[in-house]
Amino acid sequence: MKIFGQYELSNALDKQIDTLRKEVRAENKNELLNANEAEYINYLVSKYQVAPVEFKLDDKYVSSREENIPSEMFPQDFFSRPGNSYSRTVITYHIPFEGDPDLLKMAPSSRLLWSAEVKTADQEVLFEIINFRNDPEQIKKEASSIISNIVQQGGMVNEDLDRYNDGLERVATEIVQARKKEIFIESDLLSSLGVPIEKVSDLPDTFSVPVQKKKPLITKPSSSIEPFHPEPILDDKTYSEILGICHDLGVEVERHPSLYKGKGEEDLRDYFIMALSPHFQSVSGETFNKSGKTDILIRHNRSNIFIAECKIWKGAKAHNSTINQALSYLTWRDSKAAIFYFVQNKEFGSVLAQIEATTLEHDCFVKEGKKVNDAWFSYKFHLVGDSTRGVDLAIQCFHFPKQ
């Protein structure tokens, strides 16, 4: 085969996305709607990502055989009779590689104007050089040039694969969400989703918050084929605004030790409620209520759709309990949650490292989201005992060291 020269890689990757789209469209509608979206997208990304080609140059080796070579293949300066063949040594270079052998047939978007006839067998690329002149240096030079071109062209293929793999989660998310929206419209359910929360437009200036200028295959998650019943959700825009207000407030309090000195969890929690309540209103009349010692809630029909826990950091073991506590307050399929930690330890960085490490070990952890900054983490979880019900969990940490 012509290595990196038979088919267009871009066409193959487009077909891969088309197959992903067909799989999503073929899903049972209720099963798709009932599935935990983050886990389902993880499964799709795992299934449709393409591993790069990696050549094991340190493990290359050669073999040889004697073969009758037709006179037409000899260099022009050799005397040979047309139609005859002559015995010569054929040296075969074996280059082990990892990855899909079909990728060796694909031409990348940027490429060398070069190809060569090779074979593949048992995860090895094989190319041959005929020993015409008994000149080892010439053979080494020719082999080195071919290997260099193979590796360089393979790197170009991997650059295309990196771009494809990096964008796969975004593409899969768009396909899944578009399909779900299509099903909602078909079922006339779209209008029944969402908690009617709107931002207050005439907020007095005295309540404004300072604003800072700112890859093993994953098993397909199980889901129910029972009829899907729409449930309220807190839209992402409102969730982001809530988190942004809380972050800006926490940073402002960090700058003024007199605000947090001697304050407990409940006192600090009240700062956040005071900042949030004037910014939002809800037809339920139950926006940002407080329940128990540390909770900040948004409720809909007597069930929590957003929960925030305000805690003084007390170590990794307590962190696991705090996550459990937040998850236990939630019931909806797409809930939102936040944990605000007030860190009194002098070593703030070590606490952040503990949070990053221990959060990933929680039994309900699904995936890590984009880190907003060093002290603001984003995660996807599912509810305890129900992997179909997802939770967006943000963790914000504020350094309130003891004076």
C-alpha positions in Angstrom: 0.0 0.0 0.0 1.0 3.6 -0.4 1.7 4.8 3.1 -0.3 7.9 4.1 -1.5 8.3 0.6 -4.6 6.2 -0.2 -7.5 8.0 1.5 -8.2 11.4 3.0 -8.1 11.3 6.8 -10.6 14.2 7.0 -13.2 12.1 5.2 -12.6 9.2 7.5 -13.1 11.4 10.6 -16.2 13.0 9.1 -17.6 9.4 8.7 -16.7 8.7 12.3 -18.8 11.7 13.5 -21.6 10.7 11.2 -21.6 7.2 12.8 -21.8 8.8 16.2 -24.7 10.9 15.1 -26.5 7.9 13.8 -26.0 6.0 17.1 -27.5 8.9 19.0 -30.5 9.1 16.7 -31.0 5.4 16.9 -31.3 5.5 20.7 -34.7 4.8 22.3 -36.1 8.3 22.9 -37.0 7.7 26.6 -33.7 5.9 27.2 -31.8 8.9 25.8 -33.8 11.4 27.8 -33.5 9.4 31.0 -29.8 8.9 30.7 -27.2 10.9 32.7 -26.1 13.2 29.9 -22.5 13.6 31.2 -22.0 9.8 31.5 -23.5 9.2 28.1 -21.3 11.8 26.4 -18.2 10.2 28.2 -19.2 6.9 26.7 -19.5 8.4 23.2 -16.2 10.2 23.5 -14.5 7.0 24.7 -16.0 5.0 21.8 -15.4 7.4 18.9 -12.0 9.0 19.8 -9.1 7.8 17.7 -5.8 6.8 19.2 -2.7 8.3 17.6 -0.1 6.3 15.7 3.1 5.8 17.6 6.2 4.3 15.9 8.5 2.3 18.2 11.8 3.3 16.5 13.9 1.9 19.3 12.4 -1.6 18.5 13.0 -1.6 14.8 14.9 -4.5 13.2 15.8 -5.9 9.8 15.5 -9.3 8.1 16.8 -10.4 4.7 16.1 -12.9 2.0 17.4 -13.8 -1.4 15.1 -13.1 -4.4 15.3 -13.0 -8.2 15.0 -9.3 -9.2 13.7 -8.5 -12.7 16.3 -6.6 -14.8 13.8 -3.7 -15.2 14.2 -2.9 -11.5 18.0 -2.6 -11.7 19.6 0.9 -11.7 20.3 2.2 -15.2 24.1 1.9 -14.8 23.8 -1.9 -14.3 24.2 -4.1 -17.3 21.3 -6.6 -17.5 19.5 -8.3 -20.2 15.8 -7.3 -20.6 13.5 -10.1 -19.5 16.1 -11.7 -17.2 16.2 -11.7 -13.5 19.1 -11.8 -11.1 19.5 -12.9 -7.5 19.9 -10.1 -5.0 19.5 -9.7 -1.2 16.3 -8.0 -0.2 16.5 -6.2 3.2 13.2 -5.7 5.0 12.9 -3.1 7.7 10.4 -3.8 10.4 9.1 -0.8 12.4 6.7 -1.7 15.3 3.8 0.7 15.9 0.8 1.3 18.0 -2.5 2.4 16.7 -5.0 1.5 14.0 -3.3 0.1 10.9 -5.9 1.8 8.7 -4.5 5.2 9.8 -1.4 4.4 7.8 -3.5 4.6 4.6 -4.8 8.1 5.5 -3.4 11.3 4.1 -3.4 14.2 6.6 -4.6 17.7 5.9 -1.0 18.9 5.8 1.3 16.4 4.1 4.6 15.7 2.5 4.7 15.3 -1.3 6.0 11.8 -0.6 4.8 8.2 -0.2 6.3 4.8 -0.4 5.1 1.2 -0.9 5.0 -0.6 2.5 3.2 -3.6 4.0 1.7 -4.0 7.5 1.6 -7.1 9.5 1.3 -7.8 13.3 1.5 -4.1 14.1 4.6 -3.6 12.1 5.3 -1.4 9.1 7.6 -3.2 6.6 9.5 -1.7 3.7 12.1 -3.2 1.5 15.5 -2.1 0.1 17.2 -4.2 -2.6 21.0 -4.5 -2.1 22.2 -3.8 -5.6 25.7 -2.4 -4.8 26.7 -4.1 -1.5 27.0 -0.6 0.0 25.8 -0.6 3.6 26.1 3.2 4.0 23.9 3.7 0.9 21.3 1.3 2.3 21.4 3.0 5.7 21.0 6.4 4.1 18.0 5.3 2.0 16.4 3.6 5.0 16.9 6.6 7.2 15.3 8.9 4.7 12.2 6.6 4.4 11.9 6.2 8.2 12.2 10.0 8.6 9.4 10.6 6.1 7.2 8.0 7.7 7.6 9.5 11.2 7.1 13.1 9.9 4.0 12.1 8.0 2.7 10.2 11.0 3.2 13.3 13.1 1.0 15.2 10.7 -1.7 12.5 11.0 -1.5 12.8 14.8 -1.9 16.5 14.6 -5.2 16.0 12.8 -6.2 13.4 15.3 -5.4 15.7 18.2 -7.7 18.3 16.8 -10.4 15.8 16.2 -10.1 14.2 19.7 -9.9 17.6 21.4 -13.2 18.7 19.8 -15.0 15.4 20.1 -16.6 16.1 23.5 -18.0 19.4 22.2 -19.3 17.8 19.0 -20.9 14.9 20.9 -22.5 17.3 23.4 -24.0 19.3 20.5 -25.3 16.2 18.8 -26.9 14.8 22.0 -28.4 18.1 23.1 -29.7 18.8 19.6 -31.4 15.3 19.5 -32.9 15.8 22.9 -34.2 19.2 21.9 -35.7 17.7 18.7 -37.5 15.0 20.9 -38.8 17.7 23.3 -40.2 19.7 20.4 -41.8 16.6 18.9 -43.3 15.8 22.2 -44.3 19.3 23.0 -42.4 19.2 26.2 -39.8 21.9 25.8 -42.0 24.6 27.2 -42.4 22.6 30.5 -38.7 22.6 31.3 -36.9 25.2 33.4 -37.5 27.0 36.7 -38.8 30.5 36.0 -36.0 32.4 37.6 -35.1 35.8 36.2 -32.5 38.4 37.1 -33.8 41.5 38.8 -33.3 44.5 36.6 -33.8 47.3 39.1 -31.3 46.1 41.8 -30.4 49.1 44.1 -26.7 50.1 43.8 -26.2 49.4 47.5 -26.6 45.7 46.9 -24.1 45.4 44.0 -21.3 43.0 44.4 -17.8 44.1 43.4 -16.8 42.5 40.1 -13.2 41.6 39.3 -12.2 42.4 35.7 -12.1 39.3 34.6 -8.5 10.5 27.1 -10.0 2.2 28.7 -13.4 2.2 26.9 -16.2 3.6 29.0 -19.2 1.3 29.2 -22.4 2.8 27.9 -24.4 4.0 31.0 -27.6 2.2 31.8 -30.8 4.1 31.4 -34.6 3.5 31.7 -36.9 3.1 28.7 -39.8 4.1 31.0 -41.7 7.2 29.6 -39.7 10.3 30.2 -41.3 12.9 32.5 -39.9 16.4 32.2 -38.4 17.9 35.3 -37.5 21.5 36.1 -33.9 22.6 35.6 -31.9 25.6 36.7 -30.5 26.9 33.4 -26.8 27.2 33.0 -26.8 30.9 32.5 -28.4 31.5 35.9 -26.2 28.9 37.5 -23.1 30.7 36.1 -24.4 34.0 37.4 -25.0 32.6 40.9 -21.4 31.2 41.0 -20.0 34.4 39.6 -21.6 36.5 42.3 -20.5 34.1 45.1 -16.9 34.1 43.7 -16.7 37.9 43.5 -18.1 38.2 47.0 -15.7 35.6 48.5 -12.7 37.3 46.9 -13.8 40.7 48.3 -14.2 39.2 51.8 -10.7 37.7 51.4 -9.3 41.2 51.1 -10.9 42.4 54.3 -10.0 40.2 57.2 -12.3 42.2 59.5 -15.2 40.7 57.6 -14.3 37.1 58.3 -12.3 37.3 61.5 -14.1 35.3 64.3 -17.0 34.4 61.9 -18.5 30.9 61.8 -20.0 29.0 58.9 -23.5 30.4 59.4 -22.3 34.1 59.6 -20.3 33.7 56.4 -23.2 31.8 54.7 -25.4 34.8 55.4 -23.1 37.1 53.3 -23.8 34.9 50.3 -27.5 34.9 50.9 -27.5 38.7 51.3 -25.6 39.1 48.0 -27.7 36.6 46.0 -31.3 37.3 47.1 -31.6 40.8 45.6 -30.3 39.6 42.2 -32.9 36.9 41.5 -36.6 36.3 41.9 -38.7 33.2 41.4 -42.4 32.6 41.0 -42.1 29.9 43.6 -41.2 32.5 46.2 -38.6 30.2 47.6 -35.4 31.4 46.0 -32.3 31.3 48.3 -34.0 30.1 51.4 -31.7 28.7 54.2 -32.4 25.3 55.7 -30.4 23.9 58.6 -27.0 25.4 59.4 -25.3 25.9 56.1 -27.6 25.4 53.2 -28.4 27.9 50.5 -31.4 26.6 48.4 -33.4 27.2 45.3 -36.6 25.1 45.5 -39.3 24.1 43.1 -42.4 22.3 44.2 -40.9 21.7 47.6 -37.8 20.0 46.1 -34.3 21.4 45.9 -33.0 22.2 42.4 -29.9 24.1 43.7 -28.1 23.5 46.9 -25.0 25.3 48.2 -23.0 24.2 51.3 -20.8 26.7 53.1 -18.1 25.0 55.1 -14.9 25.7 57.0 -12.4 23.3 55.5 -11.7 20.5 57.9 -9.8 18.0 55.8 -10.3 15.4 53.1 -12.5 13.1 55.1 -14.9 15.9 55.9 -14.8 16.9 52.2 -16.2 13.6 51.2 -19.0 14.0 53.8 -19.8 17.5 52.5 -20.3 16.1 49.0 -22.6 13.4 50.3 -24.6 16.0 52.2 -25.0 18.2 49.2 -26.0 15.3 46.9 -28.5 14.0 49.5 -30.5 17.2 49.3 -31.1 16.8 45.5 -33.6 14.8 43.6 -34.1 16.3 40.1 -32.5 14.8 37.0 -30.3 17.9 36.2 -29.6 19.5 39.6 -27.0 22.1 40.4 -24.9 22.3 43.5 -22.0 24.3 45.0 -19.6 24.0 47.9 -18.0 27.1 49.3 -15.0 26.4 51.5 -13.6 28.9 53.9 -10.0 27.8 54.3 -8.3 28.8 57.6 -5.1 26.9 57.0 -2.0 28.9 56.3 -1.0 26.6 53.4 -3.8 27.3 50.9 -2.2 25.5 48.0 -2.0 22.2 49.8 -5.7 22.3 50.6 -6.5 22.9 46.9 -4.4 19.9 46.0 -6.3 17.8 48.5 -9.6 18.9 47.0 -8.5 18.0 43.5 -7.3 14.6 44.5 -10.1 13.5 46.8 -13.0 14.8 44.7 -12.1 12.4 41.9 -12.2 9.4 44.3 -15.9 10.0 45.3 -18.2 7.1 44.3 -20.6 9.5 42.5 -17.9 11.3 40.5 -18.5 11.3 36.7 -16.0 13.7 35.2 -13.9 16.8 35.8 -15.1 20.0 34.1 -13.1 23.1 33.1 -11.2 24.6 36.0 -12.2 28.3 36.2 -9.1 29.3 38.3 -6.8 27.7 40.9 -9.5 27.9 43.6 -12.7 27.2 41.5 -13.3 23.7 40.4 -16.1 22.2 38.2 -17.3 18.6 38.2 -20.1 16.3 37.0 -21.6 13.9 39.6 -24.6 11.7 39.8 -27.0 11.2 42.7 -26.3 8.5 45.2 -27.9 5.3 44.0 -29.1 6.8 40.7 -26.6 7.3 37.9 -29.2 8.7 35.5 -29.6 11.8 37.6 -26.7 14.2 37.0 -25.4 17.0 39.2 -23.2 19.9 38.2 -21.0 20.6 41.3 -18.9 23.7 41.6 -16.3 24.0 44.4 -15.0 27.5 45.3 -12.4 28.0 48.0 -11.6 31.2 49.8 -8.6 31.8 52.0 -9.6 33.2 55.4 -6.5 32.4 57.5 -6.7 32.7 61.2 -5.2 36.0 62.4 
